[in-house]
Amino acid sequence: MKASVAINGTFDKWDATLTFASTDVSTGVLDIKIQVDSVNTGSGMKDGKLKSLQRRSGSVDLRMVAHQPSFRQ
């Protein structure tokens, strides 16, 4: 999605885990799960627009998931 204005903000509902298979930092895996409808830009109008896009997508429980395997020191 391309925005005509800059959108900055936070998500109020999210969870993250960082796990390591050993003491070696390269075995680290970061998983982040974000509840998209918890967006908070500080602007009710922008939040409403972003949330309406979610409703139009037909998803009741839309989440973003990021998975980052492998870290370097």
C-alpha positions in Angstrom: 0.0 0.0 0.0 1.3 3.4 -0.9 0.3 6.4 1.3 0.0 10.0 0.1 1.1 11.2 3.5 3.7 9.9 6.0 2.2 7.5 8.6 4.1 6.9 11.8 2.9 5.2 14.9 2.9 2.2 17.1 0.9 -1.0 17.6 -0.6 -1.4 21.0 -1.0 -5.2 20.8 2.0 -7.3 19.9 4.1 -10.1 21.1 7.7 -11.1 20.5 9.9 -13.9 21.3 13.7 -14.2 21.0 15.0 -17.7 21.3 18.4 -19.3 21.0 19.1 -23.0 20.3 22.5 -22.6 22.1 24.8 -20.0 23.5 25.9 -19.2 19.9 24.3 -15.8 18.9 23.9 -17.0 15.3 21.2 -19.5 16.5 18.9 -16.7 17.6 15.4 -16.5 16.1 13.2 -13.4 16.6 9.4 -13.9 16.0 7.1 -10.8 16.2 3.3 -11.0 16.0 1.4 -7.7 15.6 -2.4 -7.2 16.0 -2.9 -4.9 13.0 -6.1 -3.3 14.3 -4.2 -2.0 17.4 -2.6 0.7 15.2 -2.0 4.0 17.0 -0.8 6.8 14.9 -1.9 9.6 17.3 -4.5 10.6 14.7 -8.0 9.2 15.0 -8.6 9.9 11.3 -5.5 7.9 10.1 -6.2 5.1 12.6 -9.8 4.9 11.3 -8.6 4.8 7.7 -6.1 2.0 8.3 -8.7 0.0 10.3 -11.3 0.4 7.6 -8.8 -1.1 5.1 -8.5 -4.1 7.4 -12.3 -4.5 7.5 -12.6 -4.2 3.7 -10.0 -7.0 3.4 -12.6 -9.3 5.1 -10.2 -10.3 7.9 -11.6 -10.1 11.4 -8.2 -11.0 13.0 -5.5 -9.6 10.8 -2.0 -10.1 12.1 1.5 -9.4 10.7 4.1 -11.9 11.5 7.9 -11.4 11.2 10.4 -14.2 11.5 14.1 -13.4 11.6 16.3 -16.4 11.7 20.1 -16.0 12.4 21.8 -13.1 14.0 25.4 -11.8 13.8 27.4 -10.4 16.5 
